Amino acid sequence: MPRLASDGEFHGPSIDEFFPEILFNAFGVIPVHRIHLVQFLAVIVVVLLLVLGTRRMKIVPGRFQSVVEMGLDFVRSNIAHDLLGRKDGNRFLPILTTIFFMVLFMNITGIIPFLNIAGTSIAAVPLTLALVSYVTFIYAGIKKSPVGFFKNALFPAGVPWPVYIIVTPIEFLSTFIIRPVTLMLRLLMNMVVGHMLLVLCFAATQFFFFTAGGGWAALGVGTLAFGGAFTLFEILVAVLQAYVFTVLTAVYIQLAVAEEH
């Protein structure tokens, strides 16, 4: 989190927030900083919740089991089965469920006190998830039709042959290059911007209340209100980005297993 400088002036958040100091080297060679610890914590929490929520399932579920089942059923019914059908939906349900809950819990750390930053706000996690989505999409297409997958992707039906000189490179870029890049950047940029907005609001509140003082405290009330509103909005964004990332992965898989795409 940004701090007030010793000169008493306000300094807003910067990109340095996402490059914190190294805390220690894991196994002596892997540098670990604060955001890595937040990511580790998010993974531990989501694994524990899913394991404990499904370990001893009862016919009449308790509150905790009901919440976990509701989350799992949301991915199964509203994403996997809705976009892929029951057969392919069940086939790819584990990867879609993992992506949804991983993105959700990594995102939600951005508004948790003392963590205050999303695990998806540095490129490694969004890039890894985008690559998982990309590899799953390629695997689904090759598994369905080893030859037809690339043919349908690069040479769309109904296009005159001379036009393929232009269409094929564009299809290659859009399908095999731009898709994983846009998946990564959409998630990453939303989390980066959300964090900086929250830090700006609450750092300004601290400045107006405790440093500027006097009549400036009225502005602190305004920035505090904006900070609260942006916090609620960031919760919505965290859930929405998890949903969008998972839906797009399912859509790409659906295009890959379709007869023509």
C-alpha positions as CSV (number, residue, x, y, z in Angstrom):
1,M,0.0,0.0,0.0
2,P,1.3,3.5,-0.7
3,R,2.4,5.6,2.2
4,L,2.4,9.3,2.9
5,A,5.8,10.7,2.2
6,S,7.8,12.3,4.9
7,D,7.4,15.7,3.3
8,G,3.7,15.6,4.2
9,E,2.6,15.6,0.5
10,F,0.1,13.1,-0.9
11,H,1.6,10.5,-3.3
12,G,-0.9,8.4,-5.2
13,P,-0.5,4.7,-6.1
14,S,2.0,3.7,-8.8
15,I,2.9,0.6,-10.8
16,D,5.5,-0.2,-8.2
17,E,2.7,-1.6,-6.1
18,F,2.9,-4.7,-8.3
19,F,6.6,-5.2,-7.9
20,P,7.0,-5.5,-4.1
21,E,10.3,-6.3,-2.3
22,I,11.4,-9.9,-2.1
23,L,10.7,-11.3,1.3
24,F,12.7,-14.5,1.0
25,N,14.0,-17.1,-1.5
26,A,12.0,-20.4,-1.5
27,F,14.4,-23.4,-1.7
28,G,17.1,-20.8,-1.9
29,V,16.4,-19.9,-5.5
30,I,12.8,-18.9,-6.0
31,P,12.1,-15.2,-5.0
32,V,8.9,-14.8,-3.0
33,H,7.2,-11.4,-2.4
34,R,4.0,-10.3,-0.7
35,I,1.7,-11.0,-3.7
36,H,3.0,-14.5,-4.0
37,L,2.0,-15.1,-0.3
38,V,-1.5,-13.8,-1.1
39,Q,-1.7,-16.2,-4.0
40,F,-0.5,-19.1,-1.8
41,L,-3.2,-18.2,0.7
42,A,-5.9,-18.0,-1.9
43,V,-5.0,-21.4,-3.2
44,I,-5.0,-23.0,0.3
45,V,-8.4,-21.4,1.1
46,V,-10.1,-22.5,-2.0
47,V,-8.7,-26.1,-1.8
48,L,-9.8,-26.4,1.9
49,L,-13.3,-25.0,1.2
50,L,-13.9,-27.4,-1.7
51,V,-12.4,-30.4,0.1
52,L,-14.2,-29.8,3.4
53,G,-17.4,-28.9,1.6
54,T,-17.5,-32.2,-0.5
55,R,-15.7,-34.6,1.8
56,R,-18.7,-35.9,3.8
57,M,-21.7,-34.8,1.7
58,K,-25.1,-35.5,3.2
59,I,-28.5,-36.0,1.5
60,V,-29.8,-33.1,3.6
61,P,-26.9,-30.6,3.4
62,G,-26.0,-28.1,6.0
63,R,-25.3,-24.5,5.3
64,F,-21.7,-24.9,4.4
65,Q,-22.3,-27.8,2.1
66,S,-25.2,-26.0,0.5
67,V,-23.0,-23.0,-0.3
68,V,-20.3,-25.2,-1.8
69,E,-22.9,-27.2,-3.8
70,M,-24.4,-23.9,-5.0
71,G,-21.0,-22.8,-6.4
72,L,-20.3,-26.1,-8.0
73,D,-23.8,-26.3,-9.5
74,F,-23.5,-22.8,-10.9
75,V,-20.4,-23.8,-12.9
76,R,-21.9,-27.1,-14.0
77,S,-25.4,-25.8,-15.0
78,N,-24.8,-22.3,-16.1
79,I,-21.5,-22.7,-17.9
80,A,-20.5,-26.3,-18.7
81,H,-23.9,-27.8,-19.5
82,D,-25.3,-24.6,-20.9
83,L,-22.5,-24.1,-23.4
84,L,-21.1,-27.5,-24.0
85,G,-24.0,-29.8,-23.5
86,R,-24.2,-32.6,-20.8
87,K,-21.6,-34.9,-22.4
88,D,-18.8,-32.4,-23.2
89,G,-19.9,-30.3,-20.2
90,N,-19.2,-33.2,-17.8
91,R,-16.0,-34.0,-19.7
92,F,-14.5,-30.5,-19.2
93,L,-16.2,-29.7,-15.9
94,P,-13.1,-30.2,-13.7
95,I,-11.0,-27.8,-15.7
96,L,-13.8,-25.2,-15.9
97,T,-14.6,-25.5,-12.1
98,T,-10.9,-25.1,-11.3
99,I,-10.6,-22.0,-13.5
100,F,-13.7,-20.4,-12.0
101,F,-12.8,-20.8,-8.4
102,M,-9.1,-20.1,-8.9
103,V,-9.9,-16.8,-10.6
104,L,-12.6,-15.9,-8.1
105,F,-10.5,-16.5,-5.0
106,M,-7.4,-14.9,-6.5
107,N,-9.5,-11.8,-7.4
108,I,-11.4,-11.5,-4.1
109,T,-8.1,-11.0,-2.1
110,G,-8.0,-7.5,-3.5
111,I,-10.7,-6.3,-1.1
112,I,-9.7,-8.4,2.0
113,P,-8.2,-6.2,4.7
114,F,-4.4,-6.7,5.3
115,L,-4.1,-8.5,1.9
116,N,-5.4,-5.6,-0.2
117,I,-4.2,-6.9,-3.6
118,A,-5.6,-9.5,-6.0
119,G,-3.5,-12.5,-6.7
120,T,-4.3,-12.0,-10.4
121,S,-2.9,-8.5,-10.5
122,I,0.5,-9.7,-11.7
123,A,0.9,-11.4,-15.0
124,A,2.0,-14.9,-13.9
125,V,-1.4,-16.1,-12.7
126,P,-3.5,-14.7,-15.6
127,L,-1.0,-15.9,-18.1
128,T,-0.9,-19.4,-16.5
129,L,-4.7,-19.7,-16.6
130,A,-4.8,-18.4,-20.1
131,L,-2.3,-21.0,-21.2
132,V,-4.4,-23.7,-19.4
133,S,-7.5,-22.5,-21.3
134,Y,-5.5,-22.3,-24.6
135,V,-4.1,-25.9,-24.2
136,T,-7.5,-27.2,-23.3
137,F,-9.0,-25.6,-26.4
138,I,-6.3,-27.0,-28.7
139,Y,-6.6,-30.5,-27.0
140,A,-10.4,-30.5,-27.4
141,G,-10.1,-29.6,-31.1
142,I,-7.4,-32.2,-31.9
143,K,-9.2,-34.9,-29.9
144,K,-12.4,-34.2,-31.9
145,S,-10.8,-34.0,-35.3
146,P,-7.0,-34.0,-35.6
147,V,-7.0,-32.7,-39.2
148,G,-10.4,-31.0,-39.4
149,F,-9.7,-28.8,-36.4
150,F,-6.9,-26.8,-38.0
151,K,-8.6,-26.9,-41.4
152,N,-11.8,-25.4,-40.1
153,A,-10.0,-22.9,-37.9
154,L,-7.6,-21.6,-40.7
155,F,-9.7,-22.2,-43.8
156,P,-13.4,-21.2,-43.0
157,A,-16.0,-22.8,-45.3
158,G,-17.5,-20.7,-48.0
159,V,-14.6,-18.4,-48.7
160,P,-13.2,-18.2,-52.2
161,W,-9.7,-19.8,-52.4
162,P,-7.8,-16.6,-53.4
163,V,-9.2,-14.8,-50.3
164,Y,-7.6,-17.4,-48.0
165,I,-4.3,-15.5,-48.6
166,I,-5.7,-12.8,-46.4
167,V,-8.2,-14.7,-44.3
168,T,-5.9,-17.5,-43.1
169,P,-3.2,-15.3,-41.5
170,I,-6.0,-13.3,-39.8
171,E,-7.7,-16.5,-38.5
172,F,-4.3,-17.8,-37.3
173,L,-3.6,-14.6,-35.3
174,S,-7.1,-14.3,-33.9
175,T,-7.6,-18.0,-33.0
176,F,-4.1,-19.1,-31.8
177,I,-2.4,-15.9,-30.7
178,I,-4.9,-13.2,-29.8
179,R,-7.3,-15.4,-27.7
180,P,-4.9,-16.3,-24.9
181,V,-3.4,-12.8,-24.9
182,T,-6.8,-11.1,-24.6
183,L,-7.8,-13.6,-21.9
184,M,-4.7,-12.7,-19.9
185,L,-4.9,-9.0,-20.4
186,R,-8.6,-8.7,-19.7
187,L,-8.2,-10.3,-16.3
188,L,-4.9,-8.6,-15.4
189,M,-5.9,-5.1,-16.4
190,N,-9.2,-5.2,-14.5
191,M,-7.5,-6.3,-11.3
192,V,-4.7,-3.7,-11.7
193,V,-7.1,-0.8,-12.3
194,G,-9.4,-1.9,-9.5
195,H,-6.5,-2.0,-7.0
196,M,-5.2,1.4,-8.0
197,L,-8.6,3.0,-7.7
198,L,-9.1,1.5,-4.2
199,V,-5.6,2.6,-3.1
200,L,-6.2,6.1,-4.5
201,C,-9.4,6.5,-2.6
202,F,-8.3,5.2,0.8
203,A,-4.8,6.8,0.6
204,A,-6.5,10.1,-0.1
205,T,-8.9,9.6,2.8
206,Q,-5.9,9.0,5.1
207,F,-4.2,12.2,3.8
208,F,-7.3,14.4,4.2
209,F,-8.1,13.1,7.7
210,F,-4.7,12.8,9.3
211,T,-2.4,15.1,7.4
212,A,-4.3,17.9,5.7
213,G,-6.8,18.3,8.6
214,G,-9.2,21.1,9.1
215,G,-11.7,21.7,6.4
216,W,-10.0,19.1,4.2
217,A,-11.5,16.4,6.3
218,A,-14.8,17.0,4.4
219,L,-13.1,15.8,1.2
220,G,-11.9,12.8,3.2
221,V,-15.5,11.9,3.8
222,G,-16.1,12.0,0.1
223,T,-13.1,9.8,-0.8
224,L,-14.1,7.4,1.9
225,A,-17.5,7.1,0.4
226,F,-16.0,6.6,-3.0
227,G,-13.7,3.9,-1.6
228,G,-16.6,2.1,-0.1
229,A,-18.6,2.2,-3.4
230,F,-15.5,1.0,-5.3
231,T,-15.1,-1.8,-2.9
232,L,-18.6,-3.1,-3.6
233,F,-17.9,-2.6,-7.3
234,E,-14.7,-4.5,-7.1
235,I,-16.5,-7.5,-5.5
236,L,-18.8,-7.5,-8.5
237,V,-15.8,-7.3,-10.9
238,A,-14.1,-10.1,-9.1
239,V,-17.1,-12.4,-9.6
240,L,-17.8,-11.2,-13.1
241,Q,-14.2,-11.7,-14.3
242,A,-14.2,-15.3,-12.9
243,Y,-17.4,-15.9,-14.8
244,V,-16.2,-14.3,-18.0
245,F,-12.9,-16.1,-18.0
246,T,-14.6,-19.4,-17.5
247,V,-17.4,-18.7,-20.0
248,L,-14.8,-17.8,-22.7
249,T,-12.9,-20.9,-22.0
250,A,-16.1,-23.0,-22.4
251,V,-16.9,-21.1,-25.6
252,Y,-13.5,-21.8,-27.1
253,I,-13.8,-25.5,-26.2
254,Q,-17.3,-25.5,-27.8
255,L,-15.9,-24.0,-31.0
256,A,-13.1,-26.6,-31.0
257,V,-15.5,-29.5,-30.7
258,A,-18.0,-28.2,-33.2
259,E,-18.1,-29.8,-36.6
260,E,-17.4,-26.5,-38.2
261,H,-16.2,-23.3,-36.6
